[in-house]
Amino acid sequence: MAQVTVTINGRRYPVACEDGQEDHIQRLAQYLDGRVRDLIDRVGQIGDAHLLLLTGLMVADELSETYDRVEANAKDTKQATGAAQERIAESLVAMAERVENIALKLENA
């Protein structure tokens, strides 16, 4: 198991992770640190625990909104796919009717 040290709000924290995940953990920590710094700019230094709690809630809210958008997009895609399938089915029925008409004309000729 690998270990990486991340810095959040100027404090260093050792984090254990799977081998090969060190860069990913560093990127996540940099994102979190950026969000902490944004919060500090708005409310000041209110203590590490409180900052991390509020930042965690903000990130969880972002994630929740992203899940909602993904779900809405999936629903829209499903509806669009259903409408497209319906149009294809209607086209196939129309083509089948034309083929039947052609077949009737050939039989009567």
Secondary structure, DSSP 8 states (H G I E B T S, - for coil): -EEEEEEETTEEEEEEE-TT-HHHHHHHHHHHHHHHHHHHHHH----HHHHHHHHHHHHHHHHHHHHHHHHHHHHHHHHHHHHHHHHHHHHHHHHHHHHHHHHHHHHH-
